[in-house]
Amino acid sequence: MLIRKAHLYRLYPTPEQAATLWAWIGAVRCVYNLALEQRRDWYRPGRKFNVAT
């Protein structure tokens, strides 16, 4: 039997750290949305996506 556990942590960043985190979050969101857009635009029936494509 596989037992999974999770730990929750709360962050209390300084204002400078919070600004850096928001910048990272914005960059990650941009890359994620770009990947979704590319997947949507390049989709064709029967075509498979993988890392090498």
C-alpha positions, 0 to 999 in steps of 0.5 A: 500500500502506498501512503502519500503525505503532504506538508503545507508551509506558509511563506512570509517573504519580505517586500523585496522577496515578494516582488521577486516571487511575483516576477517569477510567477509572471514569467512562469505564467507567460511560459505556461500560456505560451505552451498552451497556445502552441499546443492548441495551434499546432494540434492536428488529429493523429499527431502526438506531442512529446519532448522530441517534437 
